[in-house]
Amino acid sequence: MRILIAEDDSILADGLTRSLRQSGYAVDHVRNGVEADTALSMQTFDLLILDLGLPRMSGLEVLRRLRARNSNLPVLILTAADSVDERVKGLDLGADDYMAKPFALNELEARVRALTRRGAGGGPTVVRHGLLSFDQVGRIAYANERVLELSARELGLLEVLLQRIGRLVSKEQLVDHLCEWGEEVSNNAIEVYVHRLRKKIEPSGVRITTVRGLGYCLEKAAPAGASDAPNAAASPAAEAVAGQPVR
């Protein structure tokens, strides 16, 4: 899940970024309204945290342009404690929630969870596949009803794969979903994350299949002996790329 923070206070932005990354979110940060408007025009995000007092272009104008593009991206606006008029204008322009500075980080994280849950459009917040499940709001994964100890990157990787069960996910797609701007992530690093996650989800009976040269696919492990059955069905990954080597 990817969040854009538009905030010109570097100390506040750094604190928000660290806190949200520790919760398993991919976070990008811009320092002015022009950068925010450009980022929102070019990149897909799951949530915008928007300071209304941005330089170069006000947060209200960023919000107005966002809604003019018919975007329903959840927006949490940050305002000064005494700026009631700005809060009202922001809500009227389509903001989903607001917080007045200063605020507690744990309260902001709770509002982020609520907004991402709302942004799911009423769909399930827990994604399940066999005995493997992931709470997208609480950022917790389970195998056989037991909590998995996953890093932020591993949580993000699992989320992407679960959202595309039975479909191929390329390394480029994983980099796009897991990594912030300017971050150098090699294919080898992605392979390391996949290897670690593969080992950790083994108790669920779900496996990550590698389709060489193309990407990865999350599948349910076949019952013992199923591979020897003459009429065994082909895996989704094998069907998606007929003839490609799978391991």
C-alpha positions in Angstrom: 0.0 0.0 0.0 1.5 3.3 -1.1 1.1 6.7 0.6 2.1 10.2 -0.5 3.0 12.7 2.1 2.9 16.4 1.0 4.5 18.3 3.8 7.1 21.1 3.8 8.1 20.6 7.5 11.0 18.2 7.1 11.0 17.1 10.8 7.3 16.3 10.8 7.6 14.6 7.4 10.5 12.4 8.5 8.6 11.3 11.6 5.5 10.4 9.6 7.6 8.6 7.0 9.5 6.5 9.5 6.3 5.6 11.5 4.3 4.6 8.4 7.2 2.6 6.9 7.5 0.7 10.1 3.8 -0.2 9.7 4.6 -1.7 6.3 3.5 1.1 4.0 5.6 2.3 1.0 5.9 6.1 1.5 6.9 8.9 -0.8 7.4 12.5 0.3 7.1 15.8 -1.6 7.8 19.3 -0.1 5.6 21.6 -2.1 2.3 21.8 -3.9 3.8 21.6 -7.4 5.6 18.4 -6.7 2.5 17.0 -5.1 0.3 17.8 -8.1 2.9 16.3 -10.4 3.2 13.1 -8.4 -0.5 12.7 -8.2 -0.8 13.1 -11.9 1.8 10.5 -12.7 1.7 7.9 -9.9 -1.0 5.8 -8.3 -1.3 6.0 -4.5 -3.6 4.5 -1.9 -3.7 7.6 0.4 -2.6 11.2 0.3 -1.6 13.0 3.5 -1.7 16.7 2.6 -0.6 19.8 4.4 -2.7 22.7 3.4 0.1 25.2 3.9 2.4 24.0 1.2 4.7 26.5 -0.7 4.5 27.1 -4.5 0.9 25.7 -4.7 -1.5 25.6 -1.7 -2.7 22.3 -0.4 -6.3 23.4 -1.2 -5.3 23.9 -4.9 -3.6 20.5 -5.0 -6.9 19.0 -3.6 -9.0 20.9 -6.0 -7.0 19.7 -9.0 -7.0 16.1 -7.7 -10.8 16.0 -7.4 -11.1 17.8 -10.8 -9.4 14.7 -12.3 -12.3 12.7 -10.8 -9.9 10.9 -8.4 -11.5 9.3 -5.4 -8.1 8.9 -3.6 -8.6 9.1 0.2 -7.1 12.4 1.5 -6.1 13.3 5.0 -5.4 17.0 5.4 -3.1 18.5 8.0 -3.9 22.0 9.3 -2.8 24.5 11.9 -4.7 24.2 15.2 -6.5 27.6 14.7 -7.3 27.2 10.9 -11.0 26.3 11.1 -11.8 28.0 7.8 -9.1 26.0 6.0 -10.4 22.8 7.4 -13.9 23.6 6.3 -12.6 24.5 2.8 -10.6 21.3 2.6 -13.6 19.2 3.6 -15.8 21.0 1.1 -13.2 20.4 -1.7 -13.4 16.6 -1.0 -11.0 15.8 1.8 -12.0 12.7 3.7 -10.6 13.6 7.1 -8.3 16.2 8.8 -5.9 16.5 11.7 -4.9 19.7 13.4 -1.2 20.1 14.4 0.3 19.1 16.7 -1.1 15.6 16.8 0.0 12.1 18.1 1.5 9.7 15.6 -0.6 6.8 16.9 -3.8 8.8 16.2 -2.6 9.6 12.7 -1.9 5.9 12.1 -5.4 5.0 13.3 -6.9 7.6 10.9 -4.7 6.2 8.1 -6.0 2.7 8.8 -9.6 4.0 8.8 -9.2 5.8 5.5 -7.5 2.9 3.7 -10.3 0.7 4.9 -12.8 3.2 3.5 -10.8 3.5 0.3 -11.3 -0.2 -0.3 -14.9 0.6 -1.2 -16.4 -1.6 1.3 -14.5 -4.6 0.0 -12.9 -7.1 2.4 -10.0 -5.7 4.4 -8.7 -9.3 5.0 -7.4 -11.1 2.0 -7.4 -14.9 2.3 -5.9 -17.7 0.2 -6.2 -21.2 1.8 -4.7 -21.0 5.2 -2.9 -17.8 4.4 -4.5 -14.4 5.3 -3.5 -10.8 5.4 -5.2 -7.9 7.2 -4.6 -5.0 4.9 -5.6 -2.4 7.5 -3.9 -3.9 10.6 -0.9 -4.9 8.4 -0.8 -8.4 10.0 -0.3 -11.7 8.1 -1.4 -15.2 9.4 -0.6 -18.7 8.4 -2.7 -21.4 10.0 -4.2 -18.7 12.3 -0.7 -17.9 13.6 0.8 -14.5 13.2 3.8 -14.4 10.8 6.8 -12.3 11.7 7.3 -10.4 8.5 9.4 -7.3 7.7 7.7 -4.3 6.1 9.0 -5.3 2.7 7.8 -8.9 3.2 4.3 -7.6 4.2 4.2 -5.4 1.1 5.3 -8.3 -1.1 2.7 -10.6 0.3 0.0 -8.0 -0.1 0.8 -7.5 -3.8 0.8 -11.2 -4.5 -2.4 -11.8 -2.6 -4.2 -9.1 -4.6 -3.2 -10.9 -7.8 -3.7 -14.6 -6.8 -3.1 -16.8 -9.8 -1.7 -14.0 -11.9 1.9 -13.2 -12.7 3.6 -10.3 -10.9 6.8 -9.0 -12.5 9.8 -7.8 -10.6 9.2 -4.4 -12.1 5.7 -4.3 -10.6 7.1 -5.4 -7.2 9.6 -2.6 -7.3 6.9 -0.1 -8.2 4.7 -1.2 -5.3 7.3 -1.7 -2.6 9.9 1.0 -3.1 10.0 4.7 -2.7 11.2 7.2 -5.3 15.0 7.3 -5.8 15.5 4.0 -4.0 17.9 1.6 -5.7 16.5 -1.9 -5.6 18.2 -4.6 -7.6 16.5 -7.8 -9.0 18.7 -9.7 -6.6 17.2 -7.8 -3.7 13.7 -8.7 -4.9 14.7 -12.4 -5.1 16.0 -12.2 -1.5 12.6 -10.8 -0.3 10.7 -13.5 -2.2 13.0 -16.3 -0.9 12.5 -15.1 2.7 8.7 -14.8 2.3 8.5 -18.2 0.6 10.0 -19.9 3.6 7.9 -18.0 6.1 4.5 -18.9 4.5 5.3 -22.6 4.1 3.1 -23.6 7.1 0.0 -22.2 5.2 0.5 -24.7 2.3 0.6 -21.7 -0.1 3.6 -21.4 -2.3 5.2 -18.7 -4.4 6.0 -20.0 -7.9 8.8 -18.4 -10.0 8.2 -18.1 -13.7 11.7 -17.6 -15.0 12.3 -14.3 -16.8 8.7 -13.1 -16.1 7.9 -12.9 -12.4 6.1 -14.6 -9.6 2.7 -16.2 -8.9 1.0 -17.1 -5.6 -0.5 -20.5 -5.7 -2.1 -23.0 -3.3 0.2 -26.0 -2.8 -1.0 -29.1 -4.6 -1.9 -32.1 -2.3 0.7 -34.8 -2.0 0.8 -37.0 -5.1 -1.3 -34.6 -7.1 1.6 -33.9 -9.5 1.6 -37.6 -10.4 -2.0 -37.7 -11.3 -2.5 -38.1 -15.1 -5.4 -35.5 -15.1 -3.9 -33.0 -12.7 -4.9 -29.5 -13.6 -2.2 -27.1 -14.7 -1.3 -24.3 -12.2 -2.5 -20.8 -12.9 1.1 -19.7 -13.6 1.7 -22.5 -16.0 -1.6 -21.8 -17.8 -0.8 -18.0 -18.0 2.6 -18.6 -19.7 2.2 -21.9 -21.5 5.6 -23.4 -22.2 7.5 -21.2 -19.8 9.8 -23.0 -17.3 8.4 -22.8 -13.7 10.2 -23.7 -10.5 
